[in-house]
Amino acid sequence: MLDHIDYFIFGIMPYIALTVLIVGSIARYERDPFTWKSSSSQLLRKKQLFWGSVMFHAGIITVFGGHLVGLFTPVAVLDALSIPYAAKQWMAVLLGGTAGIVALIGASLLIHRRVTEPRIWATTSFADIGILVLIWLQLLIGLGTITLTLQHMDGSEMVRFMTWSQSVVLLKLNAWAMVVDVHWLYKAHIFLGLLITLLFPFTRLVHMVSGFAAPFRYLLRPGYQIVRSRRQTARAKSDSSGLKPAE
């Protein structure tokens, strides 16, 4: 039974999450573009927003970027550059740990502000508070895995997670077997990450990709926007109606 659960979470769920992320985000952007926003609550209460938002965004962007680089850099590249596994582990612990703490404090401030201010709470949806709590929990578990990482500074666990991540992208269906016997904290961390990815298109997190989606939509637009002066617009109207435009 446990093998079936592991196979689903680490072998099948990544593909479900990625498919929903891509298809769901595109569908929402095309069908409900006016919901594609962060829905700022600054007008309702500025207190705690600045520090909470700055700390959360700075920390989470650093953590996310570190995970992308750390998990998807081929092991052969590390070997070719003669980067010791222990050095990479210490970098992940020090930089990732610091960024994780900063993001956790920021998320805590944002959650506290949202649940203690009646006006903000009245406009808060289940998805708003739910995704924020999931991210808070994910950050907490991620910081908890640091104690496990310190016990494997030889890089053995790190290589396993790198190989699993890259194998999933390369569509290797037996990738799940690489992480089946890791510590339960690692498993919880991966599961929550996949769950957040799965829920991404249905929450305010979609505003993260606005800076990437807008240029592509502009480049792929069906036609060009025609800009006319006021005189040209009046002349075009007169030509269609047969009347002489006023000078």
C-alpha positions in Angstrom: 0.0 0.0 0.0 2.8 2.4 0.9 4.6 1.6 -2.4 1.4 2.5 -4.3 1.2 5.9 -2.4 4.9 6.6 -3.1 4.4 5.7 -6.8 1.5 8.0 -7.1 3.1 11.0 -5.3 6.6 10.8 -6.8 5.8 9.0 -10.1 2.4 10.3 -11.3 1.6 13.4 -9.3 4.4 15.5 -10.8 2.9 15.1 -14.3 -0.6 15.8 -13.1 0.6 19.0 -11.3 2.6 20.2 -14.3 -0.3 19.6 -16.7 -2.8 21.4 -14.5 -0.3 24.2 -13.9 0.2 24.8 -17.7 -3.3 24.2 -19.0 -5.0 25.8 -16.0 -2.9 28.9 -16.1 -3.4 29.4 -19.9 -7.2 28.8 -19.6 -7.5 31.3 -16.7 -5.4 33.9 -18.6 -7.6 33.5 -21.7 -11.0 33.2 -20.1 -10.8 35.3 -16.9 -8.0 37.9 -17.5 -9.5 40.3 -14.9 -8.9 37.7 -12.1 -5.2 37.5 -13.1 -4.0 39.8 -10.2 -2.7 39.8 -6.7 -5.8 41.6 -5.3 -3.9 44.0 -3.1 -5.5 44.9 0.3 -3.3 47.9 0.9 -6.3 50.3 0.9 -7.9 48.3 3.8 -4.8 48.3 6.0 -1.2 49.3 5.4 0.1 48.1 8.8 2.4 45.0 8.4 1.9 44.9 4.7 5.2 46.5 3.7 7.5 44.4 5.8 5.4 41.3 5.4 5.2 41.6 1.6 8.9 42.6 1.1 10.2 39.8 3.4 7.9 37.2 1.9 8.6 38.0 -1.7 12.3 38.4 -1.3 12.6 35.2 0.6 10.3 33.1 -1.5 11.9 34.2 -4.8 15.4 33.3 -3.4 14.2 29.9 -2.2 12.4 29.2 -5.4 15.4 30.2 -7.6 17.7 28.2 -5.4 15.5 25.1 -5.8 15.4 25.4 -9.5 19.2 25.8 -9.8 19.9 23.2 -7.2 17.6 20.5 -8.5 18.0 20.9 -12.2 21.7 21.5 -12.6 23.1 18.2 -14.0 25.4 16.4 -11.6 27.9 16.2 -14.5 28.1 20.0 -14.5 29.1 20.1 -10.8 31.7 17.5 -11.5 33.0 19.3 -14.6 33.4 22.5 -12.6 35.0 20.6 -9.7 32.4 22.0 -7.2 32.5 19.9 -4.0 29.1 18.5 -3.0 29.7 19.7 0.5 30.2 23.2 -0.7 26.8 23.1 -2.6 25.2 21.6 0.6 26.6 24.4 2.8 25.4 27.0 0.2 21.9 25.5 0.3 21.9 25.4 4.1 23.2 29.0 4.6 21.5 30.9 1.7 18.4 28.7 1.5 18.0 28.6 5.3 18.3 32.4 5.6 15.9 33.0 2.8 13.5 30.5 4.2 13.5 32.2 7.6 12.9 35.6 6.0 10.0 34.2 3.9 8.5 32.5 6.9 8.5 35.7 8.9 7.0 37.6 6.0 4.3 34.9 5.5 3.5 35.0 9.3 3.0 38.8 9.2 0.8 38.5 6.1 -1.3 35.7 7.7 -1.6 37.6 11.0 -2.6 40.8 9.2 -5.2 39.0 7.1 -7.0 37.1 10.0 -6.9 39.9 12.6 -8.2 42.8 10.4 -12.0 42.3 10.0 -12.2 44.3 6.8 -9.5 42.2 5.1 -10.9 39.0 6.5 -14.3 39.8 5.1 -12.8 40.0 1.6 -10.6 37.0 2.0 -11.5 33.9 0.1 -10.8 30.3 1.1 -8.2 30.1 -1.7 -6.4 33.3 -0.5 -5.9 32.1 3.1 -5.5 28.4 2.1 -2.6 28.9 -0.3 -0.8 31.2 2.1 -1.1 28.7 5.0 0.2 25.9 2.6 3.2 28.1 1.7 3.8 28.9 5.4 3.7 25.1 6.2 6.0 24.3 3.2 8.5 26.9 4.4 8.4 25.4 7.9 9.0 21.9 6.7 11.7 23.0 4.4 13.6 24.6 7.3 13.1 21.4 9.2 14.9 19.4 6.4 18.0 21.4 7.1 18.7 19.3 10.2 18.6 16.2 7.9 20.8 17.8 5.3 23.5 18.5 7.9 23.6 14.7 8.5 24.4 14.1 4.8 27.0 16.6 3.8 28.6 14.1 1.5 25.9 15.0 -1.0 24.3 11.6 -1.3 20.8 12.8 -0.6 21.2 15.9 -2.7 22.2 13.8 -5.8 19.2 11.6 -5.3 16.8 14.5 -5.4 18.6 16.1 -8.4 18.4 12.8 -10.2 14.7 12.4 -9.4 13.8 15.9 -10.5 15.7 15.6 -13.8 14.4 12.1 -14.4 10.8 13.4 -14.1 11.4 16.1 -16.7 13.0 13.5 -19.0 9.9 11.3 -18.6 11.6 8.4 -16.9 8.7 6.5 -15.3 10.9 4.7 -12.7 12.1 8.0 -11.2 9.9 7.5 -8.2 12.1 4.6 -6.9 15.0 7.0 -6.3 13.2 8.8 -3.4 11.0 6.1 -2.1 13.1 5.5 1.1 14.0 9.1 2.0 13.0 10.7 5.3 9.3 11.5 5.7 10.1 15.2 6.1 11.6 15.2 2.6 8.6 13.4 1.3 6.2 15.9 2.9 8.2 18.7 1.5 8.0 17.3 -2.1 4.3 16.5 -1.7 3.4 20.0 -0.5 5.4 21.5 -3.4 3.5 19.4 -5.9 0.2 20.3 -4.2 1.0 24.0 -4.4 1.9 23.6 -8.0 -1.4 21.8 -8.6 -3.4 24.7 -7.0 -1.4 27.5 -8.5 -3.8 28.3 -11.4 -6.7 28.7 -9.1 -5.2 31.2 -6.7 -3.7 34.7 -6.7 -0.3 33.1 -7.2 -0.8 33.4 -10.9 0.4 37.0 -10.8 3.9 35.6 -10.4 4.0 34.8 -14.1 2.4 38.0 -15.4 5.7 39.5 -16.3 6.3 36.5 -18.6 2.8 36.0 -20.0 2.2 39.5 -21.2 5.2 39.8 -23.6 4.4 36.4 -25.2 0.7 37.4 -25.6 1.8 40.6 -27.2 4.1 38.8 -29.7 1.4 36.3 -30.6 -1.4 38.8 -31.0 -3.5 38.3 -34.2 -2.9 41.8 -35.5 -1.4 45.2 -34.9 -3.2 48.0 -33.1 -4.0 50.9 -35.4 -3.4 54.3 -33.8 -4.9 57.3 -35.5 -5.0 61.0 -34.8 -8.3 62.7 -34.0 -8.4 64.3 -37.5 -7.8 60.9 -39.1 -10.5 59.3 -37.1 -13.0 62.0 -38.0 -12.1 61.7 -41.7 -12.5 57.9 -41.6 -16.0 58.4 -40.1 -16.9 60.9 -42.7 -15.8 58.7 -45.5 -18.1 55.9 -44.2 -21.0 58.2 -43.7 -20.6 60.4 -46.8 -20.4 63.6 -44.7 -17.6 66.2 -44.8 -15.7 66.4 -41.5 -15.6 69.7 -39.7 -12.4 71.6 -39.9 
